[in-house]
Amino acid sequence: MFISRSFCQVLIHLKMLEAPELLNGVIAYSPDYATYRLKLARIYLNNTNLDEARTHYQKAIELLAQSDEDYILMDEVRELRNKLELH
């Protein structure tokens, strides 16, 4: 199953109630795909569900542990970390 980045961005900005359910279904299918976990963490953060946001953020960090700091997702990781630290 593939969800485009632009579709994830739409879900994030609209704060759709269905977005977490949809992305959790994708994660059930591909649990080791960090991108989906980061997108879900951002949605939860935008919906002020901080516990769920942190849970998915931490799992994404674990999945990306061996990644190079220059890997494009690491920019999103840093941005999300900064936002989570503010809450």
C-alpha positions in Angstrom: 0.0 0.0 0.0 1.3 3.4 -0.9 0.2 6.7 0.4 1.7 9.7 -1.3 3.4 12.5 0.6 0.9 15.1 -0.7 -2.0 13.0 0.5 -0.4 12.7 4.0 0.0 16.5 3.9 -3.7 17.0 3.2 -4.6 14.7 6.1 -2.3 16.6 8.4 -3.6 20.0 7.5 -7.2 19.1 7.6 -6.9 17.2 10.9 -9.3 14.6 9.6 -10.8 12.4 12.2 -10.3 9.5 9.8 -6.6 10.2 9.2 -5.3 8.3 12.3 -7.5 5.3 11.5 -6.3 5.3 7.9 -2.6 5.6 8.7 -2.9 3.0 11.5 -4.2 0.7 8.9 -1.2 1.4 6.7 1.2 0.9 9.6 -0.5 -2.4 10.4 0.4 -3.4 6.8 3.9 -1.8 6.8 5.0 -1.5 10.5 8.6 -0.7 9.7 8.0 2.3 7.4 9.1 5.3 9.4 7.5 7.8 7.1 4.0 6.7 8.0 4.9 6.8 11.7 6.2 10.4 11.4 3.1 11.5 9.5 0.8 9.9 12.1 2.8 11.5 14.9 2.4 14.9 13.3 -1.4 14.3 12.9 -1.7 13.4 16.6 0.4 16.4 17.6 -1.9 18.7 15.5 -4.9 17.1 17.3 -3.2 17.6 20.7 -3.0 13.9 21.3 0.6 14.1 22.7 0.9 10.6 24.1 0.1 9.0 20.7 2.3 11.6 18.9 5.3 10.7 21.1 4.6 6.9 20.7 4.8 7.1 16.9 7.7 9.6 17.0 9.7 7.2 19.2 9.0 4.2 17.0 10.1 6.2 13.9 13.3 7.2 15.7 14.0 3.5 16.4 13.4 2.6 12.8 15.7 5.4 11.6 18.4 4.7 14.2 20.9 3.6 11.6 20.1 6.4 9.2 22.6 9.1 8.1 21.9 12.5 9.6 21.6 13.9 6.0 18.8 11.5 5.2 15.8 13.6 4.1 13.5 12.2 6.8 15.8 13.4 9.5 14.8 17.0 8.8 11.2 16.0 9.6 12.4 14.1 12.7 14.2 17.2 14.0 11.2 19.4 13.3 8.8 17.1 15.0 11.1 16.7 18.0 11.2 20.5 18.4 7.5 20.7 18.3 7.0 17.9 20.8 9.5 19.5 23.2 7.4 22.6 23.2 4.4 20.7 24.6 
